[in-house]
Amino acid sequence: MTLRIHRLCRVALIPLLWLAATAPAARAAVLDPAAVSVHTLPNGLRVVIKEAPAINLVALNVWVRAGSADETEANNGVSHFLEHLMFKGSKTRGPGEFDREIEGLGGVHQAVTMEDATQYLVVVAKQYAEQALAALGDVLCNPTFPEAAVREEQRIILAELARAAENPEQVLADWLGRLSFQKHSYRLPTAGTPESVRRITRAMVAEFYEKHYTADNMSLVVVGAVKPAEILPQIEAAFGGLRPGPAPKRAAAPEPAPAKVQHTTLQGPVQRGFLMVGFRSPGMADKDDVCAMDVLLYVLGERRAQSGRLNRELREKRNLVSAVWSDYVTLRDPGLVSFYAETDPDKLEQARDALLAQIARVRETLVPDDEIQRAKQLLLGVYTLDNETYDGQAGTLGFYEAKDTYQFALEYVDRIAKVTAADVQRVARKYLAANAYSLVMMQPKAKGDA
């Protein structure tokens, strides 16, 4: 359920008492369907509008259905590169003008690239929504990709990758993708590799933009103090210049889980031991499985609410790990559900075995109903927090709109309420099979190794 999107306020680990207090409110329409409408411009751009008059703000989210999963080994990182360049100049705005204009309105803007999509967001006061729409529409419809900006962003991205290479969790996640997918482009790291980023040229960026940034392959989500009748003409004026055209088909077909365990052990400049296990996860087509998997992870311990079995058994009772959690980002095609642990190097294998034993326990034994209800309460508390701001609501609606349809966000709370212990065991057996996983471990370099 993790939404890998930009939020203006992030909370790394959410207090459990706060979640318990907010979860009942989650049943009262976190995203009220009656306030949401969908419209299609003549060029094919879908527009999702949620009226929310309580605060004098408007969140604008443009979602492009293109990310690292639409790349190849040759151009890996190009979607992220393009996202970096998008605010660097248009036919009418020079480099830096978009940034200064939005900031001059008292607004904020950001962008993020994911596997299946790229998100561009702006939040401004209601009275500046039309001006912000015009600026956002201009940079997305008329980018110029100045050669000087291409060279500068290439330097910036390479520096980002160098920092990421020092993060054990990121290193493990990149290796896990490579082990878990042999053909599907989910194996490619979202930001690319140093080698692939060095190969990217302005022509490659422009080619990716021409192929994927068409009206039919994009959606605009608006949340705030707006009326559709008032803002739709402004949206058409700003985004009517987007080229129509069919959404390109992704080359890779869904890939089944590994038939046997895929495993590698790395040595790095670390003092601790780290491991990450990945199983195949449900894609957006299997919505019942998505919801059951979300509940399952809160039984075990999702990374933002670490009160589940993994934390209790491996950290509190047995002192095997200093950190342990599970994570699952819903993707368009079947992706990965991952489990991460940090421990003393000499406890690495014990931690691995104990983690896999807890997963096996969920497969083999029904989770008690009170534990299921507690997991749902925590899950819906997180969902409530994710959607307490306008940019959060726009992000949630857009996240699912980019992968399938915004409707899933509106149905999510009711779907979670229907998940049973039998559903949780069913998805555990279907996706978390005994030998259908990939495993990456990292330990300190041996003394004397360079």
C-alpha positions in Angstrom: 0.0 0.0 0.0 3.0 2.3 0.4 2.5 5.3 -1.9 5.9 6.1 -3.2 5.0 9.7 -4.0 6.1 13.2 -2.8 4.3 14.6 0.2 4.9 18.1 1.6 5.0 16.6 5.1 6.5 13.2 5.8 6.4 11.1 9.0 9.0 8.3 9.1 7.4 6.3 11.9 3.9 7.0 13.0 3.0 6.8 16.7 0.7 3.8 17.3 -1.6 5.6 19.8 -2.2 8.3 17.2 -3.1 5.7 14.6 -5.5 4.0 17.0 -7.2 7.3 17.6 -7.5 8.2 13.9 -8.4 4.9 12.5 -12.2 5.0 13.3 -12.4 8.2 11.4 -11.0 6.4 8.4 -14.3 4.6 7.9 -16.0 8.0 7.4 -14.9 8.5 3.8 -11.3 9.6 3.8 -11.9 10.4 0.1 -15.6 11.2 -0.3 -16.8 9.9 -3.7 -19.5 12.5 -3.8 -16.9 15.2 -4.0 -15.0 13.7 -6.9 -15.7 14.1 -10.6 -13.8 13.1 -13.7 -13.7 14.9 -17.1 -11.8 14.4 -20.4 -10.5 17.2 -22.4 -10.9 17.1 -26.3 -7.2 16.1 -26.6 -7.8 13.1 -24.3 -6.3 14.4 -21.0 -8.2 13.0 -18.1 -9.0 15.4 -15.3 -10.0 14.2 -11.8 -11.3 17.0 -9.5 -12.1 16.7 -5.8 -13.9 19.7 -4.4 -12.6 20.5 -0.9 -13.7 24.0 0.2 -12.5 23.9 3.8 -9.1 25.5 3.1 -8.2 28.2 0.6 -5.6 26.0 -1.2 -5.4 24.0 -4.4 -3.2 21.0 -5.1 -2.4 20.3 -8.8 -0.9 16.9 -9.6 0.0 15.9 -13.2 0.6 12.1 -13.5 2.4 10.7 -16.6 2.0 6.9 -17.1 5.7 6.5 -17.7 8.6 5.6 -15.5 11.6 3.4 -15.2 9.4 0.3 -16.2 9.1 2.0 -19.6 12.9 2.0 -20.2 15.5 -0.4 -21.4 19.0 -1.2 -20.3 20.2 1.2 -22.9 18.3 4.2 -21.7 17.7 3.3 -18.0 17.3 6.5 -16.0 15.9 8.6 -18.8 12.5 9.1 -17.2 14.1 10.4 -14.0 16.5 12.5 -16.1 13.5 14.0 -18.0 11.8 14.8 -14.7 14.9 16.7 -13.6 14.8 18.7 -16.8 11.1 19.5 -17.0 11.2 22.7 -14.9 14.4 23.9 -16.6 12.8 25.9 -19.4 10.0 26.1 -21.9 9.5 28.0 -25.2 8.2 31.0 -23.1 10.0 30.5 -19.8 13.7 30.4 -19.3 15.6 28.2 -16.9 14.6 28.9 -13.3 11.5 31.1 -14.3 9.0 28.4 -13.4 10.6 28.0 -9.9 10.6 31.7 -9.3 7.0 32.1 -10.5 5.6 29.4 -8.2 7.6 30.6 -5.3 6.5 34.1 -6.0 2.9 33.0 -5.6 3.7 31.6 -2.2 3.4 28.0 -3.6 5.5 24.9 -3.6 6.3 22.4 -6.3 8.1 19.1 -6.6 8.4 16.1 -8.9 9.2 12.4 -8.4 9.8 9.4 -10.8 8.6 5.9 -10.0 8.5 2.6 -11.7 5.1 3.1 -13.4 4.6 6.9 -13.4 6.1 10.4 -13.0 4.4 12.9 -10.7 4.5 16.7 -11.0 2.8 18.6 -8.2 2.1 22.3 -7.3 0.2 23.6 -4.3 -0.9 27.3 -4.2 -3.6 29.5 -2.7 -6.9 29.3 -4.5 -6.6 32.8 -6.0 -3.4 31.7 -7.8 -4.6 28.4 -9.2 -5.2 29.8 -12.8 -1.7 31.3 -12.9 -0.1 28.1 -11.5 -2.0 26.0 -14.0 -0.8 28.1 -16.9 2.8 27.8 -15.7 2.6 24.0 -15.1 0.9 23.5 -18.4 3.5 25.5 -20.2 6.6 23.6 -18.9 4.9 20.2 -19.5 3.6 21.0 -23.0 6.6 23.1 -24.3 9.8 21.9 -22.7 13.1 22.9 -24.5 15.7 20.7 -22.7 18.6 23.2 -22.9 21.8 21.4 -23.6 23.5 23.3 -20.7 20.8 22.0 -18.3 21.2 18.5 -19.6 24.9 18.6 -18.7 24.2 20.1 -15.3 21.5 17.6 -14.4 23.6 14.7 -15.5 26.2 15.9 -13.0 23.5 16.2 -10.3 22.1 12.8 -10.9 25.5 11.1 -10.9 26.1 12.7 -7.5 22.7 11.4 -6.3 23.6 7.9 -7.4 27.0 8.1 -5.6 25.2 9.0 -2.4 22.7 6.2 -2.9 25.6 3.7 -3.4 26.5 4.4 0.3 23.1 3.5 1.6 22.9 -0.2 2.3 19.1 -0.3 2.0 19.2 1.2 -1.5 22.0 -1.1 -2.6 20.0 -4.2 -1.4 16.9 -2.9 -3.1 18.7 -2.5 -6.4 20.2 -6.0 -6.2 16.8 -7.5 -5.2 15.2 -6.1 -8.3 17.9 -7.6 -10.5 17.6 -11.0 -8.8 13.8 -11.1 -8.8 13.2 -10.0 -12.4 15.1 -11.5 -15.3 13.1 -9.9 -18.1 10.5 -7.4 -16.8 11.8 -3.8 -16.6 11.0 -3.6 -12.9 14.5 -5.0 -12.6 15.8 -1.6 -13.6 16.7 1.0 -10.9 14.4 4.0 -11.1 17.3 6.6 -11.3 19.4 4.4 -13.6 23.0 3.4 -13.0 26.1 5.6 -13.3 26.9 3.9 -16.6 23.4 4.4 -18.1 23.1 8.0 -16.9 26.4 8.9 -18.6 25.0 7.6 -21.9 21.9 9.7 -21.8 21.8 12.5 -24.3 19.4 15.4 -25.0 18.1 13.4 -28.0 17.2 10.4 -25.8 15.4 12.6 -23.4 13.4 14.3 -26.2 12.6 10.9 -27.7 11.2 9.6 -24.4 9.1 12.8 -24.0 7.6 12.6 -27.5 6.7 9.0 -27.0 5.2 9.1 -23.5 4.1 12.7 -22.7 0.9 12.7 -24.7 -2.6 13.7 -23.4 -4.0 10.2 -23.5 -1.1 9.0 -21.4 -1.5 11.6 -18.7 -4.0 12.7 -16.0 -4.4 15.9 -14.0 -5.7 15.6 -10.4 -7.0 18.8 -8.7 -7.9 18.9 -5.1 -9.0 22.0 -3.2 -11.3 25.0 -3.1 -12.5 24.8 -6.7 -15.6 24.2 -8.8 -15.3 22.1 -11.9 -17.3 24.6 -14.0 -14.8 27.3 -13.0 -11.5 25.5 -13.3 -12.1 23.3 -16.3 -11.8 26.2 -18.8 -8.6 27.2 -17.1 -7.3 23.6 -17.4 -8.1 23.4 -21.1 -6.4 26.7 -21.7 -3.3 25.5 -19.9 -3.1 21.8 -21.2 -5.1 21.9 -24.4 -1.7 22.1 -26.2 -0.8 18.6 -25.2 -0.5 16.3 -28.2 -3.2 13.6 -28.4 -2.2 10.1 -29.2 -2.6 6.6 -27.9 -0.8 5.6 -24.8 2.2 3.4 -25.7 2.1 -0.2 -24.8 4.7 -1.5 -22.3 7.0 -4.1 -23.9 7.5 -6.4 -20.9 4.8 -8.8 -19.9 4.2 -9.7 -16.2 6.9 -12.1 -15.0 6.2 -15.1 -12.7 8.0 -15.5 -9.4 11.3 -17.3 -9.4 11.0 -21.1 -9.4 13.7 -21.4 -6.8 15.5 -19.2 -4.3 17.7 -16.5 -5.9 20.5 -15.4 -3.5 23.6 -13.3 -3.3 25.8 -12.0 -0.5 27.6 -8.7 -0.8 30.5 -7.3 1.2 30.6 -3.5 1.7 32.1 -0.7 3.8 29.6 -1.3 6.7 29.9 -2.3 10.3 26.5 -4.0 10.5 24.8 -6.9 8.7 21.8 -6.2 6.4 19.4 -8.4 4.5 16.4 -8.0 2.2 14.0 -10.7 1.0 11.6 -10.2 -1.9 8.6 -12.2 -3.0 6.3 -11.5 -6.0 3.4 -9.2 -5.1 -0.1 -8.6 -6.5 -0.4 -6.1 -9.4 -3.3 -3.6 -9.8 -5.4 -6.1 -11.7 -5.8 -8.2 -8.5 -7.4 -5.7 -6.2 -8.7 -8.1 -3.6 -5.2 -9.6 -3.3 -3.7 -6.1 -3.1 -5.9 -5.3 -0.1 -5.3 -8.7 1.6 -1.5 -8.2 1.2 -1.7 -4.8 2.7 -3.4 -6.2 5.8 -0.9 -9.1 5.9 2.0 -6.7 6.0 0.5 -4.8 8.9 0.2 -8.1 10.8 3.9 -8.7 10.2 5.0 -5.0 10.6 4.9 -2.4 7.8 7.8 0.1 7.8 5.7 3.1 9.0 3.9 1.2 11.8 6.3 -1.3 13.2 4.2 -3.0 15.8 3.8 -6.3 14.1 5.1 -9.8 14.6 8.5 -9.2 13.1 9.3 -6.4 15.5 7.9 -8.2 18.5 9.6 -11.6 17.8 12.9 -10.7 16.2 13.7 -7.4 18.0 11.9 -7.3 21.3 11.9 -11.0 22.3 15.0 -12.5 20.7 17.2 -9.4 20.2 18.2 -10.7 16.7 17.8 -7.4 14.9 18.0 -3.7 15.5 15.4 -2.9 12.8 13.0 -5.0 10.8 10.0 -4.2 8.5 8.1 -5.1 5.4 7.2 -2.9 2.4 4.9 -3.2 -0.6 4.4 -0.6 -3.3 1.4 -1.5 -5.5 2.6 -1.5 -9.1 0.7 -1.9 -12.4 2.1 -5.4 -13.0 3.0 -7.9 -10.2 6.0 -6.4 -8.4 7.7 -7.1 -5.1 6.8 -7.3 -1.4 10.1 -6.9 0.5 11.3 -7.6 4.1 14.3 -5.8 5.5 16.4 -6.4 8.6 19.5 -4.8 10.1 21.5 -6.9 12.6 25.0 -7.7 14.0 27.0 -9.5 11.3 27.3 -12.7 13.3 23.5 -12.8 13.6 22.7 -12.4 9.9 21.8 -16.0 9.2 19.8 -16.3 12.4 17.9 -13.2 11.5 17.2 -14.5 8.0 15.9 -17.8 9.3 13.7 -16.2 12.0 12.2 -13.7 9.4 11.4 -16.6 7.0 9.9 -18.5 9.9 7.5 -15.7 10.7 6.4 -15.6 7.0 5.9 -19.3 7.1 3.7 -19.0 10.2 1.3 -16.7 8.4 1.1 -19.2 5.5 0.4 -22.1 7.7 -1.8 -20.7 10.5 -4.8 -18.4 10.4 -4.1 -15.1 12.0 -6.5 -14.5 15.0 -9.3 -12.1 14.3 -8.3 -9.6 16.9 -4.9 -9.4 15.3 -6.5 -8.9 11.9 -8.6 -6.1 13.3 -5.6 -4.4 14.9 -3.7 -4.6 11.7 -6.6 -3.0 9.8 -6.8 -0.2 12.4 -3.2 0.6 12.0 -3.4 0.4 8.2 -6.4 2.7 8.0 -4.7 5.1 10.4 -1.8 5.4 8.0 -4.2 5.9 5.1 -5.9 8.7 7.0 -2.6 10.4 7.7 -1.6 10.0 4.0 -4.8 11.9 3.0 -5.1 14.6 5.6 -3.7 17.3 3.3 -4.8 18.3 -0.2 -1.5 17.4 -1.8 -1.8 14.0 0.0 -5.3 13.4 -1.4 -4.2 14.5 -4.9 -1.2 12.1 -4.6 -3.4 9.2 -3.6 -6.0 9.7 -6.3 -3.2 10.2 -8.9 -1.1 7.3 -7.8 -4.0 4.8 -8.5 -5.2 6.8 -11.6 -1.7 6.4 -13.1 -1.7 2.6 -12.6 -5.4 1.8 -13.2 -8.1 4.2 -12.0 -8.6 6.7 -9.2 -11.7 4.8 -8.2 -9.6 2.3 -6.3 -8.6 5.1 -3.9 -12.3 5.8 -3.2 -13.1 2.1 -2.6 -10.0 1.3 -0.6 -11.3 1.7 3.0 -14.4 -0.4 2.3 -12.3 -3.1 0.6 -9.9 -3.3 3.6 -12.9 -3.7 5.9 -13.9 -6.8 4.0 -10.5 -8.6 4.3 -10.7 -11.7 6.4 -8.1 -13.9 8.1 -8.7 -16.5 5.4 -7.9 -13.8 2.7 -4.6 -13.1 4.5 -3.7 -16.7 4.6 -4.7 -17.2 0.9 -2.4 -14.4 -0.3 0.4 -15.6 1.9 0.2 -19.0 0.3 -0.2 -17.6 -3.2 2.6 -15.0 -3.1 4.9 -15.9 -0.2 5.7 -19.5 -1.2 8.5 -21.3 0.6 11.1 -21.1 -2.1 9.8 -18.4 -4.4 11.9 -15.5 -3.1 15.1 -13.6 -3.7 17.5 -12.8 -1.0 20.3 -10.2 -0.7 22.6 -10.0 2.3 25.3 -7.5 3.0 28.1 -8.0 5.5 31.3 -6.0 6.4 34.3 -6.6 4.2 36.8 -9.1 5.6 39.9 -7.6 7.2 42.6 -7.1 4.6 40.2 -6.8 1.7 40.6 -3.6 -0.4 
